[in-house]
Amino acid sequence: MITLRLNPELEQTINNTAKIMGLTKSELIRQSINEYISKLEQPNAWETGKDLFGKYSSSLGNLSENRKDLIKDKLKAKVKRQ
């Protein structure tokens, strides 16, 4: 068993929400804690996609530093082809 002190506003919000959902306060709090913990256990965006990042790499290590020059070169090459 856990005893918990809440500020009056939060306690009222819990009371109102539990009543609207047709749950006891204890059940609402249990469900909320379970959902919170399950979200913590989910992998973040990096973990989910780490095997895909860089998979289609251009092999250019300076894309962020020289982006303007690279875009200009691409546009010039495109104009020459037309």
C-alpha positions in Angstrom: 0.0 0.0 0.0 1.2 3.5 -0.8 0.1 6.7 0.9 0.3 9.8 -1.2 -0.1 13.5 -0.5 -1.5 15.6 -3.3 -2.2 19.2 -3.6 -6.0 20.0 -3.4 -6.3 21.0 -7.1 -4.8 17.7 -8.3 -6.9 15.7 -5.9 -10.0 17.4 -7.2 -9.0 16.8 -10.8 -8.5 13.1 -9.9 -11.9 13.0 -8.2 -13.6 14.6 -11.2 -11.9 12.5 -13.8 -12.6 9.2 -11.9 -16.2 10.1 -11.6 -16.5 11.0 -15.3 -14.8 7.7 -16.3 -16.8 5.7 -13.9 -13.7 4.5 -12.0 -12.6 4.6 -8.4 -9.8 7.0 -7.7 -7.5 4.0 -6.9 -8.3 2.4 -10.3 -7.7 5.7 -12.2 -4.3 6.1 -10.4 -3.3 2.5 -11.1 -4.2 2.8 -14.8 -2.3 6.1 -15.0 0.8 4.7 -13.4 0.8 1.6 -15.6 0.4 3.7 -18.7 3.2 6.1 -17.6 5.6 3.2 -17.0 4.8 1.5 -20.3 5.6 4.7 -22.1 9.0 4.9 -20.3 9.8 1.3 -21.5 9.1 2.2 -25.1 12.2 2.9 -27.2 12.8 6.5 -28.1 13.1 7.7 -31.8 16.8 7.1 -31.9 16.6 3.5 -30.7 13.8 2.8 -33.1 15.6 4.0 -36.2 19.3 3.7 -35.4 19.7 0.9 -37.9 18.3 3.1 -40.6 20.2 6.3 -39.9 23.0 6.7 -42.4 21.9 3.6 -44.4 21.7 5.6 -47.6 24.6 7.8 -46.9 26.1 10.1 -49.5 29.6 9.4 -48.0 30.0 13.2 -47.8 30.9 14.2 -44.3 30.5 17.9 -44.8 26.9 18.2 -45.8 25.9 20.5 -43.0 29.0 22.7 -43.3 29.0 23.1 -47.1 25.2 22.7 -47.8 25.0 26.0 -49.7 27.9 25.2 -52.0 26.6 21.7 -52.6 23.2 23.0 -53.6 24.7 25.6 -55.9 26.7 22.9 -57.6 23.7 20.7 -58.0 21.6 23.5 -59.5 24.5 24.4 -61.9 24.7 20.8 -63.0 21.0 20.6 -63.6 21.0 23.8 -65.7 23.8 22.5 -67.8 21.9 19.3 -68.6 18.9 21.3 -69.8 
